[in-house]
Amino acid sequence: MGNERIDLPQGTLDLLILKTLALEPQHGWAISERIQQISSDMLRIQQGSLYPALHRLERRGWIKAKWGASENNRRAKYYELSRSGRRQLEVEETAWRKLTAAVGQVLETA
Amino acid sequence: MLSDLLYRWRALFRRKSMEAELDEELRAHLEHQVEKYVQSGLTREEATRRARLELGGLDQVKEECRDARGVSLVETLLQDVRHGLRVLRKNPGFTAVAVLTLALGIGANTAMFSVVNGVLLRPLPYPEPERIMQIARVSREQGTRASFSSRQFDFWRSHSDPFQCLTATTGVGFNLVGGTRPERVRVLRVSTGYFQVFGVQPTLGREFSAGENQPGGANVAILSHGLWVRDFASDPKVLGRTVVLDSASFTIIGVMPSGFESTSPVDLWTTIGQVASTIGSGTNYDVIGRLKPGVSRRQANAYFATLTKPFLQEFDPEEAKRISSQISIAVFPYNYMITSDLHMPLLILFGAVGFVLLIACVNVANLQLARTATRSREISIRIALGAGRLRMFRQLLTENVLLSLLGAVGGLLGAYWGLHSLLALTPTDLPHAQNIALDRWALGFTVLVAVLASIVFGMAPALRASRQDLHESLKESGGRAISPRNRLRSALVMAEVALSLVLLVGSGLLIATFANLLRTNPGFDPHNLLCLPIWTTGTQYKSGAQLSTFYESALGRIDAIPGVKSSAVVAAGSPLEQGGNDYVQVVGRKDSEGFSADYREITREYFNALGGRLLQGRFFTPADSAGAAKVIIINAAFAREHFPGLNPLGQNLTLENDTLEIVGVVSDVKSHLDEPAPSTMFVPMAQASYGIDQLFQAWFPTTVLVRTAVNPLGLSHAVEEALRQSEPNMPLGESRSMEEVLSRSIAYQRFLMTLMSVFAGLALVLAAVGIYGVMSYSVSERTHEMGIRMALGANRREVLWLVVSGGLRLTLAGVAFGMAASFGLARLLGGLLFGVKPADPATLIVVTLLLTAVALLASYIPARRATKVNPMVALRYE
């Protein structure tokens, strides 16, 4: 399994985390599970990069953290999108779409 | 960005709780993952193992999270400092040696910096002092000369575009009578503009007017704050009162503020215009100006370069005609002119003390290298556990900075103590000596030096340690072969030896110089001889004959004091001090247009009291009175120079329009120990020109010399009393024994020699410690090899030689490098040496032997330890 996994391009992890959190607040493990599920196991997040990314986003003020109980009644650190995070998500989403569209266009025609 | 700040703030100060949160967060993640694997059918153990593997190095993740938080810079610094302190505390021996070594190096540097800063660097205490410049003529043959005549000053005044204002000064002395007791005051004659140039105005009254600064202008004076307080009881109504200087009345028109000091201390100021056409003063003008705002020194020099030609054409037509004239006119910062003689020696000493610090750094670097060898496993383990190499490097560097700062604290204590001893040594005429202090500049310098030093001694070991090969050092014993680390250490020791050799050579040359000075015969016996300066200007004696009568009666009183053998007076310059000179011609010599020779007026017993010998003719007698035929005595140098192969007796000289017959030739007496005695002529006091006598007293006191049978200072009171009874209105200077005068005359050389020797001594000790450290480390590293050699039959002497020869090789290589460098230093010292050549073979040999002997001793001790190696133990140790 997972042989077809692809490496995330630089900078896309932040976008994925923001997008995931846009639906509902999540803790770290759930974020990586969610991304993995939605991408049908194509994208697998290394914990070694997930947590530093979460801390970086928190420092920038795009996500906020608070402690809560998880589904199996453990204490877990939940992250949610802040207002500036929501704006950031829109910016990055637009940028991503433009980028992929442009890359796609080049691949089609060239 | 507020959130960012808050986050960092919280992260920095709530480090503990954030660490705990991070731990818990990662643990929760792990448990979720394990749970997931268990549900998918794995056993709990297998699930845990797999989850762990996926998460990777837990510490690495944590470290990256900390980095992501962005506080890590400050935080890791704190962490590094804590860790560094712990490491240093755990190795008290290493820490003590390193801190002590650094304290020596840094302390010596701080003390020396305080001197250099106080004397050379500190700006003068005037507004915008960097704009104050002095005009000088510079030539290759004569160096920098800053004296101009009054006419030349007029020339500069009409060519002074770069200057906002220009002034001329000349220093003189006056007798001030009317205070509690007669005193000699130091006077600076100045032209108008002086106070604008220095940017300070009188607190009371006004400055000089142009009308006052003229030949025949009113006598006016401005008091220094000190004189105002001392002699005028700080009288606020002092303006308009008169002060009697050399029997002339001066009206006080101003008082300077208390902070204002001339660069050499002055009691009062008066105008220079009165002496514009006199001999002496009128030709000794210092010309000082304040540059216009925005005008640079370079611009001013460009301006004066164009004036060189017209200036020479007007005042030195001969020189102006020379095509290859090397003379140029330039301006120099005033501060530089005051201290110009000191630049070279102080900077040499500063360089020397820098070498000491370098040696100290080399030693600590060596200690560090030895230690990183033993610490390499600790470091490898930490790197293996996920510490970045950069992080490791930073950690080691932090340790070094800590070490260095501890050394700086010790160094400051040392400098505080050392500066006291150093100040006690400084020659009394060192300019700005009062500025020498451990001030904030010295503190700043110390911190800077400490940090630089830590980089110098810490860079190589830290780089090496953080770059080491994990596999190699994690393998149990590492390898016993001679590693590249040893080559580096050997190179460092060589550098150390070379540096100390340079200092030792410098110190050796200065010691030889000083010994030569001490051995030099001044031309008289300085033992049991009292000197007392007096000034007769403005007293009731108005001719050479009257002065002579007064001296004879005063000397009669002195001779009556028990313990006095003989006494005399000499005017216009005392032995071992600078004196006056005058132009003289040999009568009947067509080609001779006259020459300058030192000039002295003496009473009859002078040569007797001094202990000078008569070589030819006779001494003066009572018959050489004012009305008698004029006579003169010359010294041997005069006879050699101007009557080579001739008998000077009976020849006539023309001096100040008088014809004098040479009646005697006496032995030479030195004015400076390191220079040959100048050609000197002596006239009897009774026949001396009164005008010349009074003129010379502006610069050179008249001196009473008393030859005693007992300790001369014990008689100083009685001698002063006798003089006071003879003439109550004459100021007396400070009594000194001639031995003290002699010792003061070489105070400067003693200062240089002592400092250089102290620095060289420090360097030698540090180098010895360095050699010892390296050799004993290499012995301990080679215990195994020694064991094998001895097991194979090497005897103790061979092992001893093996180690000692290693140390010797390093030393000799260092000596070779140092020898080359020492020639450079010796060349710089050249002008300060006396009786010894810069490349003095004796000094070089002695220094090399000394250094080699010390190196032998330093490697002998570890070598002996090597011979005590028990082969069985050494071999089993593996």
Interface residues (C-beta under 8 A of the other chain):
Chain A: H27 G28 W29 A30 E33 Q46 Q47 G48 S49 Y51 P52 A53 H55 R56 E58 R59 R60 G61 S70 N72 R74 R75 A76 K77
Chain B: S3 D4 Y7 R8 E21 L22 E24 E25 L26 A28 H29 E31 H32 Q33 E35 K36 E54 L55 G56 G57 Q60 V61 E64 C65 D67 A68 R69 G70
